[in-house]
Amino acid sequence: MTVDELELKDRKFMQQALLLAERAESQGEVPVGAVLVHEDRIVGEGWNQPIGLQDPTAHAEIVALRDAASRLGNYRLPDTTLYVTLEPCPMCAGAIVHARVARVVYAADDPKGGAAGSLFDLLPTDDRFNHTVAVKGGVLHQRATELLKAFFRRKRTQQKNGSDS
């Protein structure tokens, strides 16, 4: 696969993750979406749902990993790529490593909690680890960043006006 073909594929699957981020937002959740891809096919999808599910672990990445593991009948997910609209947090990075995901592609950096190089560097690229994860950031960065900024701007306005919805 050429670099251009890989870039097109990354953009295609990130678009799907962005649609899931919009679903999260429509449910009052932080707009983060994720898809897990194996052999050019989506095998798992998720969007942030910690509020709706009353589950602090229900981040988009975790939901997508659980979905894929259930569909594929295996908690190990080798040869897969996880596309996520926001850089994974430490919890999600740990799950990604344990699931043996081969590659993570994310859109927006998370300087306050990102674990793929922004704040922490927990996704191992070093071959001294028992599993390495290739990481690529910045795919459709502007769209994901705009979605997040608009969401938090609305939340601040609602709080300022005394409304939680």
Secondary structure, 3 states (H helix, E strand, C coil): CCHHHHHHHHHHHHHHHHHHHHHHHHCCCCCCEEEEEECCEEEEEEECCHHHHCCCCCCHHHHHHHHHHHHHCCCCCCCEEEEEEECCCHHHHHHHHHHCCCEEEEEECCCCCCCECCCCECCCCCCCCCCCCEEEECCCHHHHHHHHHHHHHHHHHHHHCCCCC
